Amino acid sequence: MISSTLYDVAIVGGGLAGAAAVIALKQSGFSIVWIRPKMESIEYKVGESLAPAANPILAELGLSYLLDTPEHRSSNTTFSAWGQEALVERNSVIHLEGAGHIVNRAKLEMDLYSLATEESDLVIESKLKEISERNGNWLIPADSEEQNTVADKPVSTRFAIDASGRTQALGKILSKQNVTKLKTDDHLVCAYAFLKQRPNSEVLATPATLIESTKNGWWYASLLSNGDLSVNFYTDPDLMPRGVTNELDVWRALLDQTTHIAHWIDDAEFEVNSEPELTSAATRWLTPAAGIAKKAGWMAIGDAAASFDPLSAHGMTTAFWAAAQSQKIVASYLANDYSALQKYTDAVKKGRRNYLLQRNSMYSHEKRFRNNTFWKRRL
Ligand SMILES: Cc1cc2nc3c(=O)[nH]c(=O)nc-3n(C[C@H](O)[C@H](O)[C@H](O)COP(=O)(O)OP(=O)(O)OC[C@H]3O[C@@H](n4cnc5c(N)ncnc54)[C@H](O)[C@@H]3O)c2cc1C
């Protein structure tokens, strides 16, 4: 039998949570196996509002400097037409942590991915398909065509972190063993597009973020640092108009249901000349989000632990928070003290409960459309 090399931690997933966890755990001197697919360089990635609460967490991780580039902008102003026709302004100067940011997601993720790649002791450039507990450690089997698994030699680790986002790769394996349960609360979907201004436009678009509710869902628009406009529409799958991703007229008609966002697009001369993409924005979680499977410790972080309605605008912050938590959790677990693991499980549970209450309260503020299906489902 081929023996495996033993590392401290396996981190599964190459998004913000996984990359930040690699960086955090290396700061504490742990050896890391990072399992994630190769990241392709892309122009845009959806989800750019970074809450002010992320500022102290990024400082703790030593990563604040990543936001000091012209691709990201600080974000002071959010307008919303939610529960009323008029736009209401909310200014983030009132936040103790300072201003939030509108980030270039593709750039932020690539920066973190490059840093974490350098830091990892072993990178397995693939998706995790199989992992199992053996004598208190995790075993990732060697690659074989038959099993279609990930490494060319077996690898063992003392702890495992699921940072695979809504895929919940480790969580799904553990749920089959009744170690944890997968829960889904809603199936929200998002149609999103990035609009460019008309060539030679001389209009200086306002650097703002705008939230607007309509009868079948809600909209988000934000001006990116490069002058493009990110536009998202959130609704339930059965309420998303058919053909929205391949018929431009359907997307334009949907945009016409907005008041303020449609004005912004017209006034600032943005062009709607391609269809949006569709992605899941469902609320899902694992319960518990961490523990010991047979005799090996694990935790889920970021969206793998709990994915939230983007209305909360806290997904990235929570991913960074959990990555920062992983330092002390792994340290105490490897010293046979499981209290930090339990504390994390409780904190995720409490955070999820608070989020559900806040989300319900936010939706209940919109009473104008209470007879429409999307809103009725959220009363
Ligand atoms: C439409 C939309 C808009 C959003 N807007 C905002 C916003 O404005 N502000 C905000 O804070 N949050 C927002 N969010 C939430 C935010 O994007 C997530 O919370 C955040 O991306 C979570 O990061 P993550 O690393 O946990 O997961 P992900 O970003 O999903 O990363 C998961 C990674 O795991 C990899 N992976 C998947 N399967 C496997 C496997 N089997 N093995 C190995 N790797 C695997 C994937 O390739 C990916 O690299 C939004 C979400 C959506 C859907």
The ligand as an ORCA input file, in Angstrom:
! r2SCAN-3c Opt
* xyz 0 1
  C     -25.638     37.087     -7.414
  C     -24.870     37.255     -6.144
  C     -24.527     38.518     -5.698
  C     -23.807     38.670     -4.519
  N     -23.488     39.931     -4.090
  C     -22.758     40.076     -2.965
  C     -22.359     41.359     -2.534
  O     -22.631     42.371     -3.188
  N     -21.637     41.453     -1.377
  C     -21.291     40.343     -0.649
  O     -20.625     40.481      0.393
  N     -21.658     39.114     -1.048
  C     -22.369     38.956     -2.186
  N     -22.720     37.709     -2.591
  C     -22.276     36.553     -1.794
  C     -20.803     36.272     -2.043
  O     -20.538     36.229     -3.429
  C     -20.446     34.937     -1.398
  O     -20.844     34.965     -0.054
  C     -18.952     34.662     -1.495
  O     -18.586     34.500     -2.837
  C     -18.609     33.412     -0.705
  O     -17.295     33.039     -0.990
  P     -16.872     31.514     -0.896
  O     -15.398     31.496     -1.102
  O     -17.437     30.927      0.339
  O     -17.624     30.771     -2.081
  P     -17.419     30.886     -3.652
  O     -17.094     32.261     -4.056
  O     -18.623     30.247     -4.273
  O     -16.144     29.979     -3.956
  C     -16.222     28.588     -3.927
  C     -15.014     28.018     -4.639
  O     -14.990     26.598     -4.494
  C     -14.697     25.997     -5.726
  N     -15.255     24.644     -5.716
  C     -16.531     24.269     -5.956
  N     -16.632     22.923     -5.855
  C     -15.417     22.456     -5.506
  C     -14.891     21.162     -5.241
  N     -15.649     20.066     -5.328
  N     -13.567     21.051     -4.939
  C     -12.776     22.151     -4.856
  N     -13.236     23.395     -5.103
  C     -14.532     23.549     -5.420
  C     -15.304     26.933     -6.762
  O     -14.700     26.748     -8.013
  C     -14.973     28.284     -6.128
  O     -13.665     28.672     -6.461
  C     -23.439     37.524     -3.769
  C     -23.790     36.247     -4.214
  C     -24.508     36.107     -5.384
  C     -24.872     34.724     -5.847
*
